Each structure stands twice: as structure tokens, then as C-alpha cells.
């Protein structure tokens, strides 16, 4: 069961390069060279998680794993990778664009070079993106 976590307060505004959050597990701070695209906290079973969608690097041959799920204490749980089979050319998958709240859990929006946007959910056990399909 997922639910919003009122015990965790995220301090981040679009354009900021520092993301902070605090709650019963303490305080955490993450700094980035470029402003993240999105930040979202949620509760997954008995654990609070925070996803940070880092800036997308659209240069050819760059990694597309630009989203990280952290535990409430700031330790990294896993780095997300979008499915490579969304389009026929795996290199056309740029990475993650947004984390949209949907039923208490983030719906991850992924962008591609020419094939439009896709959506999928985070498998909280493995960090894999499951149930991918077109966005909108």
C-alpha cells in the first residue's frame, strides 16, 4: 500500500540545484550541477522514499539513468533506468522527464528523441520501470 507521507517535508523549488528533505529519519541534502527536473516523496509500505529526476542530457551516447530513489535518511536505494525497448533505437531514449503523483506513487514520464513520451511505474523491490506505455 502506498500513501502520501506527511511526516517528510521536501524543500525544493524548480530551478534550485539543492534538494533537501527532513522527517523522522533526519535530514538529507543533495546538490546537483544542474537543477533537477522534479522531486517527489511518497510512502511505500513502511518506508519513505524520495525520487529526484535529474536534468536530462540529450547528447548522443549519454546515460539515460537520470532519476534516483533515495531512502528518507538520504542513502541511495537505486538509480532508475528507463526500459531500452520503448523505441526501436535504444539510444533514442533520453531518460526521465517528470515524476507525476498517481495513486500515492510516482508515475515516471520518460522522453525519447522522436517517438514521444512514455509513462511507467517504479517497481519498489527492483527499481525497474514496469507497465510502460505511451503518455497521453
Protein Blocks (a to p, Z undefined) as FASTA:
>chain_A
ZZddfkbccdddehiabdcdddfkoccddddfbdcfbdcdddehjaccddddddddfbgh
iafblbccddfkopafbdcdddfklpmblklpnbjfbdcdeehiacdddddfknopaddd
ddfknopaehiaceZZ
